[in-house]
């Protein structure tokens, strides 16, 4: 059954107009009055719904019953990622959402190729958030992970003191395996660099803020692969 994100107040028996993006998708799928679909608004659970009217550019649906279904990972894994360039960040956001990331914080580090600011940064954030929404529609998640505005790594470290295990992916001697370093923490923050990784100075700055070095093994992974691997190790349930 088609699933659509509908960031509105939903209630059984209500008749609502779908937001423009969802309405376009319904029209592309050529759904007709009486056809069934599923709605979720990101606040928990999902609703059955039925197409009530198809306009030229708008779609009305009748909301049915609410099902308190959640498909979140057992552990909240928050990614703090050095943004890879080109379409690699789009891929990272999509796959991280499918794998259950609780949130995604893009950062710019010393070796970053992609550096964003101002209006360009705001547009990319909106683009990445839309990718997360589409991934939730596809994979069945009913809670959309927030994709934060890009920040400099130094600014994020200065502003943030997240609760839970704080881990920075590292190739340093003595770094513990990621799963071991996370232990039984219910929330885990995983920081890693962009192409070329974090500099030694950046790793030191993270350690000074309470991060612990953690390892995904001896191989050097691409930035987007590191995120996916970390979620596979920590987040799949």
C-alpha positions in Angstrom: 0.0 0.0 0.0 1.4 3.5 -0.9 2.7 5.4 2.1 2.9 9.2 2.3 4.3 11.7 4.8 1.6 14.1 5.8 2.9 16.6 8.4 -0.6 17.7 9.5 -2.8 16.9 12.5 -4.4 13.6 11.7 -7.5 12.2 13.3 -9.8 9.3 12.4 -12.8 10.5 10.3 -11.2 13.7 9.2 -11.3 14.8 5.5 -8.1 16.6 4.6 -6.2 17.9 1.6 -2.9 16.3 1.2 0.2 18.6 1.1 1.4 19.4 -2.4 4.3 16.8 -2.5 2.1 13.9 -1.3 -0.7 15.0 -3.7 1.7 15.0 -6.7 2.8 11.5 -5.7 -0.8 10.3 -5.5 -1.4 11.7 -9.0 1.7 10.1 -10.4 0.6 6.8 -9.1 -2.8 7.4 -10.7 -4.7 6.5 -7.6 -8.5 6.9 -7.8 -11.3 7.7 -5.4 -11.8 4.7 -3.1 -8.1 3.6 -3.3 -6.4 3.0 0.0 -3.1 4.5 1.2 -1.2 5.0 4.5 -0.4 8.3 6.1 2.1 9.2 8.8 2.9 12.6 10.2 6.1 11.9 12.1 4.5 12.0 15.5 4.1 8.3 15.9 2.2 5.5 14.3 0.3 5.6 11.0 -3.2 6.0 9.7 -5.2 4.2 7.0 -6.8 6.6 4.5 -8.9 6.5 1.4 -8.7 8.8 -1.6 -11.9 10.9 -1.5 -11.4 13.3 -4.4 -8.9 13.8 -7.1 -8.5 17.4 -8.4 -6.3 18.8 -11.1 -3.6 19.7 -8.6 -5.0 18.7 -5.2 -6.1 15.5 -3.5 -8.5 15.0 -0.6 -8.5 11.9 1.5 -10.6 10.5 4.3 -8.5 9.5 7.3 -9.2 6.1 8.8 -8.0 4.3 11.9 -4.7 5.0 13.7 -2.3 2.1 14.2 0.4 2.7 16.9 3.1 1.0 14.8 6.7 1.9 15.3 9.7 0.6 13.3 12.5 2.4 15.1 15.8 0.8 16.0 16.2 -0.4 19.6 19.1 2.0 20.1 19.2 5.7 19.1 22.2 6.2 16.9 23.0 9.9 16.0 25.4 10.5 13.2 27.7 13.5 13.1 29.2 13.2 9.6 31.8 15.0 7.6 29.8 15.8 4.5 31.0 13.8 1.5 30.9 15.6 -1.8 28.5 15.4 -4.8 25.7 12.8 -4.6 27.4 10.8 -1.8 25.8 12.8 0.9 22.4 12.3 -0.7 23.1 8.5 -0.6 24.3 8.7 3.0 21.1 10.4 4.2 18.9 7.9 2.3 20.6 4.8 3.6 21.1 6.2 7.1 17.4 6.8 7.3 16.6 3.3 6.1 18.9 1.9 8.7 17.3 3.8 11.5 19.5 6.8 12.3 17.9 8.9 15.0 19.4 12.2 13.6 22.0 13.4 11.2 24.3 16.4 11.8 26.3 17.3 8.7 29.7 19.0 9.5 32.5 20.6 7.6 36.0 19.7 8.7 39.5 20.7 7.7 39.6 18.1 4.9 36.0 18.6 3.7 35.5 19.1 -0.1 31.9 20.2 0.4 31.6 23.4 2.5 28.2 25.2 2.8 27.0 28.4 4.3 24.1 30.8 4.1 21.3 30.2 1.6 23.2 27.4 -0.1 23.4 25.5 3.2 19.7 26.1 4.0 18.7 24.7 0.6 20.9 21.6 1.0 19.4 21.0 4.4 15.9 21.1 3.0 17.0 18.8 0.2 18.5 16.3 2.6 15.4 16.4 4.8 13.2 15.7 1.8 15.4 12.7 1.1 14.9 11.4 4.7 11.1 11.8 4.3 11.1 9.8 1.0 13.3 7.1 2.6 10.8 6.9 5.5 7.9 6.5 3.1 9.8 3.7 1.4 11.1 1.8 4.4 8.1 2.0 6.7 9.5 4.3 9.4 6.9 6.6 11.0 9.3 9.0 12.6 11.5 11.1 10.3 15.1 11.7 11.5 15.9 15.4 11.6 18.8 16.4 9.3 20.3 19.5 11.0 21.8 22.5 9.3 25.5 22.0 8.4 28.0 23.3 10.9 31.7 23.6 11.2 33.0 20.7 13.4 34.6 23.2 15.8 31.3 25.0 16.2 29.4 21.8 16.8 31.8 20.6 19.4 31.7 23.9 21.2 27.9 24.1 21.2 26.9 20.4 21.9 27.1 18.2 24.9 25.0 15.3 23.9 23.9 12.6 26.4 24.9 9.0 25.7 28.0 7.3 24.4 30.2 9.7 22.3 32.4 7.9 19.8 34.7 9.2 17.1 35.7 6.8 14.4 39.4 6.5 14.5 42.3 4.4 13.2 44.4 5.3 16.2 46.1 2.5 18.1 44.0 1.6 21.1 40.6 2.5 19.6 38.1 -0.1 20.8 35.7 -1.9 18.5 32.6 0.3 17.9 30.1 -2.2 19.5 32.4 -2.6 22.5 32.9 1.1 22.9 29.1 1.8 22.7 28.4 -0.8 25.4 24.8 -0.8 26.6 24.2 2.9 26.0 20.7 3.6 24.8 21.9 6.6 22.8 25.1 6.7 20.8 26.7 9.7 18.9 29.0 8.6 16.1 31.4 11.3 14.7 33.5 10.7 11.6 35.3 12.8 9.1 34.8 13.5 5.4 37.1 12.4 2.5 40.5 12.1 4.1 39.1 11.8 7.6 39.5 14.1 10.6 42.9 15.6 11.3 44.8 14.6 14.4 43.9 18.0 15.9 40.2 17.5 15.2 40.2 14.1 16.8 42.0 15.6 19.8 39.3 18.3 20.0 36.6 15.6 20.0 38.4 13.6 22.7 38.6 16.8 24.8 34.8 17.0 24.6 34.3 13.5 25.9 34.4 11.4 22.8 36.1 8.1 22.8 38.0 6.6 19.8 36.2 3.7 18.2 37.1 1.5 15.3 35.3 -0.2 12.5 38.3 -2.3 11.7 41.7 -1.9 9.9 40.3 -0.9 6.5 39.8 2.8 5.6 36.2 3.3 4.6 34.7 6.1 2.6 32.7 8.6 4.6 29.3 7.4 3.5 30.3 3.8 4.0 31.4 4.5 7.5 28.0 5.9 8.4 26.2 2.8 7.0 28.6 0.4 8.7 28.3 2.1 12.1 24.5 1.9 11.8 24.6 -1.7 10.8 26.8 -2.5 13.8 24.8 -0.5 16.4 21.3 0.2 15.1 19.9 -2.9 13.4 17.5 -4.8 15.5 
